[in-house]
Each structure stands twice: as structure tokens, then as C-alpha cells.
Amino acid sequence: MCCRDGKVELRKIKEAPEYLKRLLSSTDDSECSKFKELIRVYNSCYAFTSMGAKIDHSVNTNSGPYVFRISGQVLHRIGSLLPPDDQDPSYAQLYVYDSSSEIAMREKAVGKSEGSPKLDTEILARLKDMLDEVNPLTKTFRMAQERLKEQSDKRLSIRLLGTRNHRDKTYNTPIASEIAALIVDSTGDQIKGKDIIIEHKTHGLQRISELHPSYMALQYPLLFPYGEDSYHTEIPYIDQGQGGKRKNVTMREYYAYRVQQRISEGSTLLCGGRLFQQFLVDSCCAIESERLWYIKNNQDKFRCDILNNLCDAVANGDCMGYAVGKRVYMPPSFTGGPRYMQQCYQDAMAICRWYGNPHLFITFTANPKWPEIEAMLQLIPGQKVEDRPDIVARVFRFIKKGVHQLDNRSIVPYNPGLLLMFDAHINVEWCNTAKAIKYLFKYISKGPDKATFMIKDDSQDEVKAYLDCRYLSASEAAWRIFEFEIQERYLAVIRLPVQLKGEQAVIIMDHDVLQVVIDKKSNVDTMLSAWMKKNAECQDARTLTYA
């Protein structure tokens, strides 16, 4: 789960600067307690990028623990070096804007979106001095500020290079040259490849790619005070003599490694409290966004059609794959997609057809007082259970959370023995109906909660848009980053396709020659026709039904 049996090994996280370390770890200081309560606001004061997401505040209206939950897609965006003449500076512009009242302007900037919380100006000033001293990204923007003062007639840009010349050095701390930031004269160039080009003065915002090494450092300067690189595509596996096509670490593997607790490295990230919750949700969204974009960017390679249609196309003179079929946008291998949910539902119903309807419907609620959770929290003094959704997810792993808020009014007959054994609220209902299965997959018709994923409107589109109705909290984000099962079943289900002769689906690529695809031996027999042939040849095969 954490390092793929030693194949993944990343640069160690350095201990936070002394002042930030005290703010994050002190348990008996009122200043530190107030800082941790407003840590997301303080981080926004010094963030270089804005986080575009619809934050669901309704989950924090009662006296329960704080929960960071978003709806829809997450974007990181950045503006120009200087604001347009009719706007106040914000985010990265506050590092460059020539002002003698920077602290007041930072407090004013976050007050627009954060409900104007009262911030401590002393903390703001000391955080500014800390980042100016240790953060290479901050130093780059400060250098641009000095250049603008010296050469006011110059139009400057900052280019943050997305390609790293170095391999990920496991034990070295990052240095300014590794950030690969350049201050250049503005030439009107557009973004090249994965680079981020921050122009002198423009309207509008540009989106930052999740694959840029500085993606997280730009958004979370208080979690990455040294401007450390986050995920990029050139992080190699540690050579363990194991085979495999993939040679580099995936984004999910990267973040699963990063959120582990190790005594040999700094715990700045894990001490982030509410900001750590936001980071987990952000990381999970970045992982899913990368997967969705991979699916979208490879759509031009695959099409689907039935065999008879390919034969007709060849008879009509079409010979290449791009002339037939329709696009396959969301494969069933994508967890949470409509085909994934549909197949899971059909598999569950197949089990019901064989063994009968389910007898019990059991819901299970985690207990934050479980000894495994409390033991882990004690390793970092002062932490609360809501500060570590990663621990809760690992302790509470083979359990699904419901979608409704329940209280004592919703409790029905329970099992005292199970309550005593697991020290948790367990609800057991006798159902004896397939409706329980339908309830678990009740979103199959409109799709599960997911991030926005729009697809170009085309007559051959199978899916017009990917629904913008996702709700994601920190606990679920940790669950998905660790790649715990979303659903599982204890019996194998083999899907048996049924179609007439020549009506089987065939996957083709745009550059495939249709006659070659038709002549493949794999297209001669379908599973159904091969089963029929086996029945004719083998007596034992006739005992196996094809449902």
C-alpha cells in the first residue's frame, strides 16, 4: 500500500522551519491553537495559486468534527505577475506587487472569500519572513519584484519549467536550481509543453496541470515550505530486479507514499490538520483527473463495432478502422464510471439468482475511540481524530458508508453481541429481498458521484458529458489514494455475452486494416458458440448452464 514492496522510494520530507514547526505541533499555546483552526486561511494568504472548487460548508454546521468536502471538479489557477489596472493583487501577485502594506493586502485578499476571519498580523509577518528565507518559489517571485523596480519599463515573465533534468534524489533536500524557474523578458509566448508561463500583466487565469512538479508547492506553501516538488512523470522505481512494463511511479503511488507516517522524516504534511484534509481531497481529485484525461486523450485510438458491420464496410470499399464504429469513452475498468457500476450491479444480481436474496442488511459505523486510532494519534501530540482521515480510513477498511445522515431516531433492532465485539454502532436488518442490492447501486441510472468531465460534442460520442455532481471528503479521498476496495464480492462472476452469429463486439483502432481484424481467429468463435461446440464434444460440459 505504501511503497509497493520497496519499489517506490521518494525524497525524504525535511523538518519544517522552527517557527512553523512550533505552530503546528504545540498543544498548550493559544496562538498555535488559533493558527491550526484557521490554517487554511493562513495558507491562502501565501498561496501562489487559487483553488477552484465548490466547498460544501453544510457539513460543518453542527458541533461535530470539522470535515473538508468539495463538490465538482478541482482546479489550480494562476494569474499574471501584476494585476490589471482595475483590480487588487491576489495570490502570487502579492509577492511581486510593490506595496509597503503587503500584510494588510494579504489579509484583505483572503477576506473576500473566507468570510473575513480575524487573522493574527504577527503570525502573518513571521510566516512571510520564513517563506522569504527558505522557499525557492518565493525567492523567484521576489527577484522578479526587484527586477521590476530596477527596470520599470521592462515586461517580465516567470517560466516555471515542467521538465526536470534531475532524477528524483531520494535523500537530498531541494535547492533553488531544481525548481527550474526562469525570469525572462515577455515575448508573448504561449505555454510550451508542461511549463507554466506567468505573464507580466494579463486578464484572466490559466489552469495549472496536475502533472507539473510545483503543482502542490504553489498551492500549499505551509505544507511544502521549502518549495518541494510534488509528483512528476519522471520519478523512477527503485530497481528491485522485478519485471513489468511500467518503469516510473504513478501519481496514486506517489501520494500513497507521501501520506505515510515515518519516524525518519518530517511530519509537516501530517500535522496540517484542516489543511491536510484539503490536501488529501486535492490529491485524490488530481489522481482521478489524470486518469480521465488519459481516457480522453486516447479516444482517437479505439472504436467499437459488431463483426457483421465490419464485413459490410469492407464490402462497401472501406478498409481502415477510422471509417467505422463508435468511440468508447468510459471503459468499465474506470472505477465509479457508469459501466463499472452497471457491471457490479449485474454481478451482484447474478449471485442472488444462484443463492437467493440476501438475508441481512448490515451497516457499520466507525468509532473514533478505537484503540488503533488513539494509539496512532499519540505519536504526534495534540492531534484529533479529524486531523488524520488517513488513519481512520486504514482502521475502518471491507465497510461502505451510506449517503444519508442518520441519528438515534433511525436506529432499528441491533445485535448487542456485535456491538460489544467491535465497539461500534452496528445496525442489522432482516431484508430477504433484492431491493438491498438495488439500494447499494441506486445511482446506476444517473451515474455515481464524480468530477466534471466534458467531452467534445460529436455525432459519434457515446457520452455527451460526465456528470458534475461529485462530493468528496477527506476520509474517502484517503480511501481511494490507498486503493482500498470500493466494492467487493466473495464469489467469482464470469460475464457471459449473448449475441447472434457475427454480432459480437469488436474493438478496433483507427489504423487497423478491417480485413485483418475480420480474419483474426479470435473473431471466429464467440464465448456462446464455443460453449455450444464444447457441449457437442464433451459430456461434462452439458452440466454447465449458460445464463
N, C-alpha and C positions, 0 to 999 in steps of 0.2 A: 504493500500500500504506500509506503513512504519513499522507497528508493529502488524498487524493482529488484530486490535481492542484490543490491550493490551496484547495479548498472548506472544509477543516477547518483552523482555526487556534485554538488554545487559549491560555489564560493561561500565561505562562512560569513554569517552576519556579524558585523563588528558591534561592540557595545556602544550604546548611544552616548553622545556628548553628556558630560556630567550634569548639566542643568536639566536637560530633557530627561535623563535617567531618573533624577530626583522627582520631577513632576509626575512621571509615570509609575514610580514604584513606592513613593511614600504613602503610608497608611494613616498617619496621625497629624497631617498638616491640612488645615482648612484651605489653603491656597491650592494645594495639589488636588484635593477633592473637587474643588470648583473647576479646576482645569480639566480633569477627567470627565466631568459632567458635560462640559462644553468643548470637548476635544475636537469634534467635527467642525465646530465653528472656527476654532483657532487654526485648524488645518486649512480651512477655506481661505483664511486671511493670507496665507503664504503659498497657496497652491498656484501653480503656473497655468493650469488648465481648469476649465469648468466641467462639472459632471452633469451631463444632460440626462435626467431620469425623473420619472414621476414617483416621488417618495410618498408612500402610504402612511400618513400620520395617524390614521384612525386606530391603529393597533396599540397606540400609547396613550389613549385617553383615560385608562383606568389606572389603578395603583400597582399593576403587575410589573414585571421586569421589562426593561427597555428592549424593543425589537426594531431592527432596521429592515424595512421591507419596501421593495420597489414594484412598480407596475410598468410593463412595457420594456422598451429597449434602453440600454445604457450607452451613452456616447461621451467621449472626452473631446473637448474642443478648445481651440486656442485662437486668439485674435492677433492683431498686428502689434509691433513694438510700441507704437504710440496710438492713443485713441483718436478717432475722428474729432474734429474741432468742436462738435456739439455734444460730446459725450465725456463722462468722467472715466478715468482709468480704472481698470479692474484686473485681477489675476496677474498674469505675467507683466502687464503694463506697469504695475506698481513698482516693479524692480527697476524700471527704466525711466519712468516719468520723473522729471526734475521737480521735486517738491520738498519743501522744508517741513512739511507736516505729513510725512508718509504714514506714521502710525494712525493718525486720525482718519486718513483717507482709506486705510485698510479696514478699520472698524466701520466706516461708513459704507464701504463696498459690500461687506457681508451682511450688513443690517438690512439691505434691500430684500434679501431672500430668506434670511434666517430669523425673522421676527424681532430684529433689533435687540438681541441679548446683550446684557451688560458684560463687557469684557474688561479684564484687568490690563491697563496700559503698561504696567511694569512687566507682566508676562509677555505681552506683545513686543516690547522693546528688547527684552533679553532673547526671545526667540529670533528676532531679526538679527541681532549680533551673532548668535550661534550659527545661523544659516550662512551669513556673510563669511564666516570664518571657515566652515567645513564643507559646504555644499558646492561642488563644481558648477552645477547649473546656475546657482545664484551668482557665482563669480562671473560666469559668462555674460549674464544679463547686466551685471554691474559694469563690466568692461564696455558693453555697448552704451551704457549711460555716460561713461566718461568720454567715449569717442564722440557722442552727440554733443557733449558740452564743448569739446575742443574744436569740432568741425560741424558747426550748426547747419551748414549748407549741404552737408552730405546726407544722402538717403541710404541708410544701412539696413541690412537684413542679417538674421541669425539662421544658420543652417545647422540643424541637428541631424547628423548622419545616422542613417538607419542600419548601415552595414558596418560591422566591427571587423577590424583586421586581426584582432587577437582572438584566440580561443578562450573559452571561459576558464580563467585561472582560479583554481579551487581555493587556494589559501591566501591569495593576495587581496588587499583592500583596493577599491577603485581609486584611480587618480584622474586628474583633470583631462589628461590627454586621451583617456579611454572613453570619456563622454563624447569625444569627437564632435565638438561644437565649433563652428566657424563663424566669424563676423565678417561679412563681405559687403561690398557696395551693391545696392539694389540694382538689378538688371532686368527686373520684370519676369525672371524665370519662374516657371511653374514648378510644383513639387516633382522631383525626379525620383522614381522608384519609391523607396521607403523613407526617404529623407523628409524632415519637417522644415519648411522654409517659413520663417516668421518675417513678414514684410515690414517696411518702415511705417506706413500708415494706410490702412485699408478699412473698408466697411465689411462687415460680415465675419464669420468664423469658419475655420477649417477643422475637419474631423481628424483626430489622431488615430493612426492604425494601431490595433491591439498588438501587432507584431513588432512595433517599434521598441527598442531596448529601454527607452526612457519613458515608456507609457505610464508606468506606475509611479516612478520617481517624480514626474511632473505633477501628478495628481495628489500624491501623499508625501509631502516633504517632511512631515513629522514622523512618518513610519520609515522613511528612507532618507534620513538627514544627510547622508554622505552622497546622495545622488546615485545610489547603486543601480546598475542595470537590472531590469526585470527580464522577462522571457524574450529571447530572440531565437531565430530558426537555426542558428549555428552552434548550439550547445551540444557537444558530443556525449555519447555514452562512455562510461569508463569501460575499458576493454576487459571483459571477463572471459574471453575465449568462447563466447556464445554466438551462435549464428543469428540470422534474422536480416530482413531486408532493410529495416529502419536503423539508421546509424545515429540519429540525433534525438534529443529529448523532446517529447511532445509538450504542449502547453499545459495539459492536465497534469502530467507527471511533474512538471516544474512547480506548479502551485501546490500539489500534494506534498512535495518535498519541503517547500518553503514554510508551510504552516505547522511543521512538527516542532515539538519542544525538545531541545537538546541542551545539555549542560555545557557543551563545548563551544557554544556560540551565543551571541547576544539575543536578548528576548524583546527587543524594541517592538517588533511586529505583534507579538502575542500580548504585550502589555497595553495595546492600543484601545482596549475597551470598546466603546461605541464606534470608534473609527475602524477597529479591527473587524467589527460586524460589516461595516460598509465595504471594506477591502475584500472580504470573503464573497459578498454578493457581486461586487465588481469583477472579481476574478472568475467566478462561475459564468457570468454573462460573457466575458471575453472568450472563455473556452467554447461556449456554445456558438458565439458569433463566428469564431474561426471555423468551426465545423460547418455552419450554414453557408458561409462564403465559399468553402471548398466544394460543397454540393452545387452551389450556384455556378461557380466558375468552371465546373466540369460537365455542365449540362450539354455543351456542344459536342460531347463525345459519344453520348449514349442516346439511343432511341429504342422503342419497343413496338413490336407489331406481331401479328399472328403469321404462321408459316405460309398459309394459303395466299395471304396478301402479298408476301414476298414473291411467290411464284407468279401471281398475276402481274406484279410490277415488272418482273423480268420479261414476261410475255409481251408487255406493252413497250418494251425498249428501255426501261430504267435499269441501270446496272449498279448504282452506288447507293450506299446506306443513307446519305443525306436526303435522298429523294422520297423516302417513305417513313412511316411510323410517326410516333409522337414522343415528346420529351418525357423523361421520368424524373420528376423534380424531387420528391421526398421519398427516398427508399425506406423500406421497413426497418433497416438497420439503424436509422436515426431514432434514438431513444426519445419518446414523447411525441413523435410525429403521428399523423392520422393513421397511416398504415401500420405502424408499430402498435398503436392502441387497438386497432381493429383485429390484428392477428392475435394479440394477447387475449382479447375477449373471446375470439373463436376457439383458441386453445383451451381456455377455462371451461367453455361450454361443452367442448368435446369430452373433457374429464367428467363433467356432470352427466353426459349421456351414458357413459360407461359405468360410473359408480353411483349415479343417482344425485339428487340435490344435496347441497351442503346441509349439515345438521346444526352447526353452531356458527354464530357471527360474533367474533371477539374483537373488542377494541382495547388498546393498551396505551396508557399514558405514562410518559417518563416522570421520574421523581428526582428533582434536583438535589435531594438529600442522599442519594445513593452513595455508599462509601467509596466506590471507584471514582466518582466525580469529585467528592470532597478531598480525597487523597491527592488528586492531581492539582486541584486549586491551591493546596497548601504549599506547593513548590514555588509559587510566585505569591508572596504575601499581599493581602489586600484585594485579591481578585474575587469577583462574584460569579455565580454560575452563568449569568447573561453575558459576561465578558468572554466566555470561552465556548461558543457554539460548536467548535470543532471537537471538544471533549464530549459534550452532550451527544453529538451525532455518533461518535465512536462507541460510547457506552450503550446507546439506545439502538444499535444496528439491528433483519428478517422480519420490522414493525412499520406500518403506514399510518401517517397522521391523517385525520379527517379534514374536511373542508368547512365544517360548521363549528362555531363557538358553542361549547356546552358548559353547563353548570350543574349544581346539585339537583335542579328540577328535572334534568334529563336522565338521571340515573334510574335504571331498571334493575331487577334482581341480579345479584352479583354472587361470586364464588369466594367465600371467606378464606378457603384454603389457598387459593391463588393469590389473594391479597396479602396474606401472611408470608407466603413463599417469596414473592417478588417485590414486596414493599412498594406497591404501585396501585393506581386505580385501574382495575380491570373489569370490563363490562362484558358479560356473557349472555347472549340471547339465543334462544332456540328458533330457528327460522324454517328449515325444511322446505325451502323454495329457492328457485334460481334467481329470484329478484335480488338476492345479496350480490351475486356476480354482476348483474346489470348495474347495481348501485356503484360498485367499485369502478366500473368502466362507463359511468353515465355520461362522460364527456366525449364518447367516441363519435357522436354525430357532429359536434361543433368543434372538436379538437381539444387537446389539453391546454393548460396554461403554457404560454410560450412567448418568446420575444418576437418583435416585429420582423418580418422577412418578406419584403415586397419583391415580386418577380415581374419582369417586363411583360406588359400586356401583349400577347401574341395569340394568333388563332390556334397555334399548336400547344399552347400552355395547358398543362393538366391541372395546375393550381394557379389561381389568379393572385392570391396573396396569402401570406402566412399570418395568422390572426394576431392582432395586437392586444392580447388580454392576459399577459403573464403577470403573476405575482410571485416574487421570490424573496425569501427571508434568509438570514444568515445561517440558520441551522440546516435548511435544505441545501444551501449553497455548499456548506462543508460536506454534506452527504454526497452530493454529486461530484465534488472535487476528489473525494476519496474513492469514487466509483463504486459505492455500495449499491446493492441491487435496488431498483425501483419497484420491481415486482418479481416474484419467482413462483415456481410450481414444483412439486415434488415428483411428478410423473412426466415422462417424456411424451411429447405430442408431435407426431410427424404429419405435416400437411400434405394431403393427397389431392393434387389438381385433377379436375374432371373436365374434359372437353371432347368434342368430336375429332375425327381424324383430320390432321392438318390444321387444327385450330389452336395448337399450343403456342404460348407466347415465346417470342424470340428476342433476345437483346442484341442489338446491332450498333456498331459505331459508324460515324459519318463516313469514314474512309473505307469501310468494308465493301468488298465486292459481293453483291447479293447472291450470285450463283454459287460462290464458295460457301456462303452461310447456309444455303439450302442443302448443299451436298454433304454437310457435316454429319457424321454418324450419330451424333447426339440428338439430331433432329429427326432421325428415322423413327425411333420409338419414344412414346411418352411414358410416364410412370404408369398410367392406366393401361395402355396397350401392352407394356412389358409384363404387368401383373396378369393380364389375361393369357399371355403366352406361357407364363410360368404355371398357371392353373392347368393348361393343357398338357404340360410336360411332367408336372410333379404333383403327386397325390397330397403331400403335406401342405402345399400352397393353397389348396382348396379350403383349408380350415381358417384361412386369414380373410376376414371381410375387408372390403374397401368402402368405407363410409364417406 
